[in-house]
Structures are given as structure tokens and as C-alpha cells.
Amino acid sequence: MESQRYKLTIAYDGTNFHGWQRQTTPDGQVLRTVQGEMIMAMQRLFAQPINLVGASRTDTGVHAMGQIGHFNAASRVPVERMAKAITGRLPDDIEVRKAEVASPEFDAITDTKNKQYRYRLYCSDHRPLGMRHMVYHCFYDLDLDRMNDAARRLIGTHDVEGLSAAGHGRANTVRTIYDCQVSQHGDEFHIVVQGSGFLYNMVRIIAGTLMEVGRGHFEPSVIDTILETADRRHAGPTLPPQGLCLEWISYDEVNPT
């Protein structure tokens, strides 16, 4: 049977995972990761070694609705049944939403053109019981207009090193932000950002900076300062991972408006 390349769309609740990528501690302990659980399930299904490549290395506690992965396999499972067949062998905090045959050259990482993340701030005196693993509890009164003023300044192609954690490991720190908006939904403020790619902790730092703008601690022009100086010290805190979700990844060319 001939091997083919497949593309998977994957969703997960990141609460109980040490991120996407397989990891082993220095003393040999295998950590629970999304990639690790996926590969174990897929090797049971396909009865062969599987190398699953994920488009985005989400961190511990970060969620996804539209992670993309690719792998090669000689499969007897029809592609229209593959998503359910893999999901049936996975723990209940991961789901394969879609399986497709891909071209042999398709690469989930290098072919990415655009991706969207959402960060959810829950702003209330009351605790976010029932959704505390999906939002960040913010105690401040936030100004939506100020936050959107700052968010718009992020749109464009910039050196974004000042919005990244130290040790990101990337030689090139220029990225294009296609859109960044903040919206209010009852007690929640949602920060939605689209871009060609993101450095380590970048979206969580953007969220922390916009929160500081919204509560009046920073002016919206702080974004201009961060982009001009590439100095992390001008940005806000790195917010915790639980409010962050990778919503989708696109492989279509982007035509910025």
C-alpha cells in the first residue's frame, strides 16, 4: 500500500497538557503533550510509526480550535472516516475535527500564511467559575476604545522583538500583523489577532499590553514605542496561558486591506 500525506485539523483543551510538542524531562519522564497523545493514538490505528508535525507549538495551558498537523501513512482507513477513527482513540480533551488528503509537498509549518489567536479577559468582581480554565480573570475596568486604538497600531509589518519573551530563539523577528481588534461580550473582552507568525509568548504579551492600556496604566501610543525600540521593558505583562486559544491557521495567500 502506498504512503500518502494527510492534513488534520485538531482541537484541544490545553489545561492538562504540557503544550503541543512532545517533551521528556532530564530524568527521562515523558510529559503529557498533545502531540504525544496524538502519535500514540495514531500508531495504534495505523499500526506503523507516525511522525505528526504540528503547525504551531502551543504552550502549556493554551487551547486550540484549529491546530493543523500533517503526517504520512499507508492507511486502509478511508479519509472520510479518519477523523472519527483517530478521535475514538484519543483522550476526551483532544478531537480531530477534519482529515484530508494533502499534496506530498504540503508542510503544516512552512506553508502557513496566516493564523488567528483569541485571548479572553473576564472582567468582574466575581470568579469565572465553570470557565476559569478558558479565561484570565481581570479585576480592572477596561476602556474598549483605548484598547482598540492601541490594537490598530500593531497592524502592519514590524520588528516585534519588543513583544516577545527573552530566549525566543528566532534570528528574524519581523512579522506581519494583518488584524488586531478588541471586542466586549458581557463581562468578557476578547483580543483577536491575526498574523503571519508569532514569537514566543507574543500574543500573551500583546494581551497584557492592551489590558494595561485599557485600565489607563499605559497610553495607546506605547505600541509605537515598543515597535520603534524593540524593547520588551516598555510592554505589559505576559498574561497566563489559559485565556489563549489558537482559532485557525490559513494556507491561502493574504491580501491585506
Secondary structure, 3 states (H helix, E strand, C coil): CCCEEEEEEEEECHHHCCCCCCCECCCCCECCCHHHHHHHHHHHHHCCCCCCEECCCCCCCCEEEEEEEEEEECCCCCHHHHHHHHHCCCCCCEEEEEEEEECCCCCCCCCCCEEEEEEEEEECCCCCCCCCCCCEEECCCCCHHHHHHHHHCCCEEEECHHHCCCCCCCCCCEEEEEEEEEEEECCEEEEEEEECCCCCCHHHHHHHHHHHHHCCCCCCCHHHHHHHHCCHHHCCCCCCHHHEEEEEEECCCCCCC
